[in-house]
Amino acid sequence: MIDPQSWPPLCGAVAGCGALLALSGAAKLVRTARGTGGGTAVQKALRLGDVRWRNFQAVAGAAELAVGLLVCAGARHTAADALMAGQGMLFVALLSYVMRKRIPGDCGCVARRRPSSPGKSATTRWAVARAGFIALAGGAGAAVRVHSPSALPRSGEALGWAVALATSALLAAVDLGPRTPRCRRSFLFPVRTTLAEVTGHSVYQAMAASLGGTGERVLFRKAGCTDEFWFPAHGSGRDGQRYLEIKASRAASGALALRAAIAERAPLGKVRTLPVRPGSRGIRRNRAAAKA
């Protein structure tokens, strides 16, 4: 029977979250010492001026660094894990508020995703999920009193530290948006990610509004490094169906480039029919335009 206190994967996951917390705290202290790190979405959400934000950033960084080091060292591990769980829940609350209010700016995290435009929020669901994982790991560590990998038997110590290293590396890179080397597509859900970006793009929204909106399903085809979408115009009949044709490609930086046109017929060849998420911002605007 597995003992959760000395199960290497669990011990390593908790230690990996502690390592990430220590890295995040050290980064905040470095930014404070350099006088940088201002203008984040969290600062705007808390409505702090520059001086108060620097003081807050320094205190938060010192707290994260201390808790992270305690978790990794296994000193007072129950209290340290509980503190890590509390910090994770605080991060979840702050980042969820930033996303809900669409506050522009990055989250100030270790692996910061910079917004593509000054008015766009760079806080993602991945950042919230990462904070939730830290809270979950801290809660699990406090509940079962897991050991530090260094306190495990020699047979499990190496595995525990390997899991800790992999956990901290994956969590640090989770909101970087890793992309394929050639076409710069997202590694995770490439079609869904591109479709969400297309429906939120100003070019798509302007063209769709001129057609009275688009439907909730889209035709899709991949042509090399270009993703081609055909959105059926809202209210078109079968005999006169028109489509908003969008060809999406990416620059070397990963930035999205769109070419839009009005097509009078469905595309030839093999295509897929995909649902467009009803909750996406672009579709909601198109529905409003159609009703107007």
C-alpha positions as CSV (number, residue, x, y, z in Angstrom):
1,M,0.0,0.0,0.0
2,I,1.3,3.4,-1.0
3,D,2.2,5.7,1.9
4,P,1.3,9.3,0.8
5,Q,3.8,10.8,3.2
6,S,6.7,9.2,1.4
7,W,5.3,8.6,-2.1
8,P,8.0,10.2,-4.4
9,P,5.6,11.6,-7.1
10,L,3.6,13.5,-4.5
11,C,6.6,14.6,-2.5
12,G,8.2,15.8,-5.7
13,A,5.1,17.6,-6.9
14,V,4.8,19.5,-3.6
15,A,8.6,20.4,-3.7
16,G,8.3,21.5,-7.3
17,C,5.5,23.9,-6.5
18,G,7.7,25.2,-3.6
19,A,10.6,25.7,-6.0
20,L,8.4,27.6,-8.4
21,L,7.1,29.7,-5.5
22,A,10.7,30.5,-4.4
23,L,11.7,31.4,-8.0
24,S,8.6,33.7,-8.3
25,G,9.5,35.4,-5.0
26,A,13.1,35.9,-6.0
27,A,12.0,37.4,-9.4
28,K,9.7,39.8,-7.6
29,L,12.5,40.9,-5.3
30,V,14.8,41.5,-8.3
31,R,12.2,43.5,-10.1
32,T,11.7,45.6,-6.9
33,A,15.4,46.2,-6.6
34,R,15.6,47.3,-10.3
35,G,12.5,49.5,-10.0
36,T,10.7,47.5,-12.6
37,G,7.6,45.3,-12.6
38,G,5.0,48.0,-12.5
39,G,2.0,48.4,-14.7
40,T,0.8,44.8,-14.3
41,A,-2.8,43.8,-14.3
42,V,-2.5,42.8,-10.6
43,Q,-1.3,46.3,-9.7
44,K,-4.3,47.8,-11.6
45,A,-6.7,45.4,-9.9
46,L,-5.4,46.3,-6.5
47,R,-5.4,50.0,-7.4
48,L,-2.0,50.7,-6.0
49,G,0.3,53.6,-6.9
50,D,3.9,53.0,-8.0
51,V,5.4,53.4,-4.5
52,R,2.8,51.3,-2.7
53,W,3.1,48.7,-5.5
54,R,6.9,48.4,-5.1
55,N,6.4,47.9,-1.3
56,F,3.7,45.3,-1.9
57,Q,5.8,43.6,-4.5
58,A,8.8,43.4,-2.1
59,V,6.7,42.0,0.8
60,A,4.9,39.5,-1.5
61,G,8.2,38.4,-3.0
62,A,9.9,37.9,0.4
63,A,6.8,35.9,1.6
64,E,6.8,33.7,-1.6
65,L,10.6,33.1,-1.3
66,A,10.5,32.2,2.3
67,V,7.5,29.8,1.9
68,G,9.0,28.2,-1.2
69,L,12.3,27.5,0.6
70,L,10.6,26.1,3.6
71,V,8.6,23.7,1.4
72,C,11.6,22.6,-0.5
73,A,13.7,22.1,2.7
74,G,10.9,20.2,4.5
75,A,11.2,22.4,7.6
76,R,7.9,22.8,9.4
77,H,6.4,21.2,6.3
78,T,2.8,21.1,7.5
79,A,2.7,24.9,8.2
80,A,4.8,25.7,5.1
81,D,2.5,23.6,2.9
82,A,-0.6,25.3,4.4
83,L,0.9,28.7,3.7
84,M,1.6,27.6,0.1
85,A,-2.0,26.5,-0.3
86,G,-3.1,29.9,1.0
87,Q,-0.9,31.8,-1.4
88,G,-2.1,29.6,-4.3
89,M,-5.8,30.4,-3.4
90,L,-4.9,34.1,-3.2
91,F,-3.3,33.9,-6.7
92,V,-6.4,32.1,-8.1
93,A,-8.7,34.8,-6.7
94,L,-6.6,37.7,-8.0
95,L,-6.0,36.3,-11.5
96,S,-9.6,35.2,-11.8
97,Y,-10.7,38.7,-11.0
98,V,-8.3,40.1,-13.6
99,M,-9.6,37.8,-16.3
100,R,-13.2,38.5,-15.4
101,K,-12.7,42.3,-15.5
102,R,-10.4,42.0,-18.6
103,I,-7.8,44.2,-17.0
104,P,-5.0,44.9,-19.4
105,G,-1.4,44.0,-18.7
106,D,0.5,40.8,-17.8
107,C,0.2,39.0,-14.5
108,G,3.7,39.7,-13.3
109,C,4.3,35.9,-13.2
110,V,7.7,34.1,-13.6
111,A,6.9,33.3,-17.2
112,R,5.1,36.4,-18.2
113,R,3.0,36.4,-21.4
114,R,3.2,39.9,-22.8
115,P,0.0,41.3,-24.4
116,S,0.0,41.6,-28.1
117,S,-1.5,45.1,-27.7
118,P,-1.3,47.6,-24.9
119,G,-5.0,47.3,-24.1
120,K,-5.2,43.5,-24.1
121,S,-5.0,41.4,-21.0
122,A,-2.2,38.8,-21.0
123,T,-3.5,36.8,-18.0
124,T,-4.6,33.4,-19.2
125,R,-6.5,30.4,-17.9
126,W,-3.2,28.6,-17.7
127,A,-1.9,31.1,-15.2
128,V,-5.1,30.5,-13.1
129,A,-4.7,26.7,-13.5
130,R,-1.1,26.9,-12.3
131,A,-2.1,28.9,-9.2
132,G,-4.8,26.3,-8.6
133,F,-2.3,23.5,-8.9
134,I,0.0,25.2,-6.3
135,A,-3.0,25.6,-3.9
136,L,-3.9,21.9,-4.5
137,A,-0.4,20.7,-3.9
138,G,0.0,22.8,-0.7
139,G,-3.4,21.6,0.6
140,A,-2.4,17.9,-0.1
141,G,1.0,18.4,1.5
142,A,-0.5,19.9,4.6
143,A,-3.3,17.2,4.8
144,V,-1.0,14.1,4.6
145,R,2.2,15.7,5.9
146,V,4.3,14.7,2.9
147,H,8.1,14.6,3.3
148,S,10.7,16.6,1.4
149,P,12.4,14.5,-1.3
150,S,15.7,14.8,0.7
151,A,14.0,12.9,3.6
152,L,12.9,10.0,1.4
153,P,14.9,6.7,1.3
154,R,17.7,6.7,-1.2
155,S,15.6,4.6,-3.6
156,G,12.9,7.3,-3.8
157,E,15.0,10.5,-3.3
158,A,16.2,10.7,-6.9
159,L,12.8,10.1,-8.3
160,G,11.3,12.7,-5.9
161,W,13.7,15.4,-7.0
162,A,13.3,14.5,-10.7
163,V,9.5,15.0,-10.3
164,A,10.2,18.2,-8.4
165,L,12.4,19.5,-11.2
166,A,9.9,18.5,-13.9
167,T,7.0,20.0,-12.0
168,S,8.6,23.4,-11.5
169,A,9.8,23.5,-15.1
170,L,6.4,22.7,-16.5
171,L,4.6,25.1,-14.2
172,A,7.0,27.9,-15.0
173,A,6.5,27.5,-18.8
174,V,2.8,26.7,-18.8
175,D,1.7,30.2,-19.9
176,L,4.4,30.8,-22.4
177,G,2.2,29.5,-25.2
178,P,4.7,27.0,-26.7
179,R,4.5,26.9,-30.5
180,T,5.6,24.6,-33.3
181,P,9.0,25.6,-34.7
182,R,7.9,25.9,-38.4
183,C,4.3,27.2,-38.5
184,R,4.3,28.8,-35.0
185,R,1.0,27.1,-34.2
186,S,0.1,26.4,-30.5
187,F,1.2,23.0,-29.3
188,L,-2.0,22.7,-27.2
189,F,-5.3,22.7,-29.1
190,P,-3.9,24.5,-32.2
191,V,-7.1,24.8,-34.1
192,R,-9.2,25.8,-31.1
193,T,-6.6,28.4,-30.1
194,T,-6.4,29.9,-33.6
195,L,-10.2,30.0,-33.9
196,A,-10.6,31.8,-30.6
197,E,-8.0,34.4,-31.7
198,V,-9.7,34.8,-35.1
199,T,-13.2,35.4,-33.6
200,G,-11.7,38.0,-31.2
201,H,-9.8,39.8,-34.0
202,S,-11.0,43.2,-35.1
203,V,-10.7,42.3,-38.8
204,Y,-13.1,39.3,-38.3
205,Q,-15.5,41.3,-36.2
206,A,-15.7,44.2,-38.7
207,M,-16.3,41.8,-41.7
208,A,-18.8,39.7,-39.8
209,A,-20.8,42.7,-38.7
210,S,-21.1,43.8,-42.3
211,L,-22.6,40.4,-43.1
212,G,-25.1,40.7,-40.2
213,G,-23.2,38.2,-38.1
214,T,-22.1,34.6,-38.7
215,G,-23.4,31.2,-37.6
216,E,-22.2,29.0,-34.8
217,R,-20.4,26.4,-37.0
218,V,-17.4,27.0,-39.3
219,L,-15.7,25.1,-42.1
220,F,-12.0,24.6,-41.6
221,R,-9.1,23.4,-43.7
222,K,-5.3,23.4,-43.1
223,A,-3.1,24.5,-46.1
224,G,0.5,24.3,-45.1
225,C,1.1,26.9,-42.4
226,T,-2.2,28.6,-43.1
227,D,-5.4,27.9,-41.3
228,E,-8.5,28.6,-43.5
229,F,-11.9,29.2,-42.1
230,W,-15.3,29.8,-43.8
231,F,-17.9,31.3,-41.5
232,P,-21.4,31.1,-43.0
233,A,-23.1,34.5,-43.1
234,H,-26.1,34.8,-40.7
235,G,-29.5,34.4,-42.4
236,S,-28.2,33.2,-45.8
237,G,-30.3,30.7,-47.5
238,R,-29.1,27.4,-49.0
239,D,-29.4,28.8,-52.6
240,G,-27.5,32.0,-51.8
241,Q,-25.2,31.0,-49.0
242,R,-22.3,33.4,-48.5
243,Y,-19.2,32.8,-46.4
244,L,-16.7,35.0,-44.6
245,E,-13.4,33.5,-45.7
246,I,-10.5,34.0,-43.2
247,K,-7.0,32.8,-43.9
248,A,-4.9,32.9,-40.8
249,S,-1.1,32.6,-40.6
250,R,1.6,33.6,-38.1
251,A,4.7,35.6,-38.1
252,A,7.9,34.4,-36.6
253,S,7.0,36.0,-33.3
254,G,3.7,34.0,-33.2
255,A,1.6,37.1,-34.0
256,L,-1.6,36.4,-36.0
257,A,-2.0,37.7,-39.5
258,L,-5.4,37.6,-41.2
259,R,-6.6,37.8,-44.8
260,A,-10.4,38.2,-45.1
261,A,-12.7,38.0,-48.1
262,I,-16.4,37.3,-48.9
263,A,-16.9,33.9,-50.6
264,E,-20.0,33.2,-52.6
265,R,-19.8,29.4,-52.4
266,A,-18.5,26.7,-50.1
267,P,-14.9,25.6,-50.5
268,L,-14.0,22.7,-52.7
269,G,-12.1,19.8,-51.4
270,K,-12.0,18.1,-48.0
271,V,-12.9,20.4,-45.1
272,R,-14.0,19.9,-41.5
273,T,-17.0,21.4,-39.8
274,L,-16.2,22.8,-36.3
275,P,-18.4,24.3,-33.7
276,V,-17.6,27.9,-32.8
277,R,-17.7,28.4,-29.0
278,P,-21.0,30.3,-28.2
279,G,-19.3,32.1,-25.4
280,S,-16.5,33.6,-27.4
281,R,-16.4,37.4,-27.5
282,G,-16.5,37.6,-31.3
283,I,-19.6,35.5,-31.6
284,R,-21.5,37.4,-29.0
285,R,-20.8,40.7,-30.8
286,N,-21.9,39.1,-34.1
287,R,-25.2,38.0,-32.5
288,A,-25.8,41.6,-31.2
289,A,-25.1,43.0,-34.7
290,A,-27.5,40.5,-36.2
291,K,-30.3,41.5,-33.8
292,A,-29.7,45.2,-34.4
